[in-house]
């Protein structure tokens, strides 16, 4: 699909600093994009740069920024990337304890095509709650970009900085756009 609107939700992990790659991938296909951040993700973002790139405020709370009353188009797709261990478990359980998680819960409930790209180490990914969360999300029709078929696997503990360089931003957008069309 060309020319849609992509809602991006970022969580507090290293790849968040590079979310502009996802915005650029969307813009290259004439999509618009907006970014919502979990409370911890704002520490990783260059908020003014992302706002300039997207033309919209980065939302991280229920209260809109002063003077920012511009409404966004309905999203054609949702990408949650990077998605932390904590956020993946919350999403699977339907927990909406902050603005970003409420946005995710609502968009999934509205059946907006959703792609989640986990960024978790092997120790966390080995936990039963995480494995159940991924299975539950997939059973709900959410595309979780994880596993050998996507060439994206959890990284060894302590190697997140190295793994960040190969984060699959373009793949996440391609899958989202394909499911939106």
ABEGO torsion letter per residue (X at the ends): XBGBBBBBBBBBBAAAAAAAAAAAAAAAAGBBBBBBBBAAAAAABBAAAAAAAAGBBBBABABBBBGBABBBBBBABBBBOBBBAAAAAAAAAGBBABAAAAAAAAAAAAGBBBBBBBBBBAAAAABAAAAAAAAAAAAAGBBBBBEAAAGBBBBBBGAAAAAAAABBAAAAAAAAAAAAX
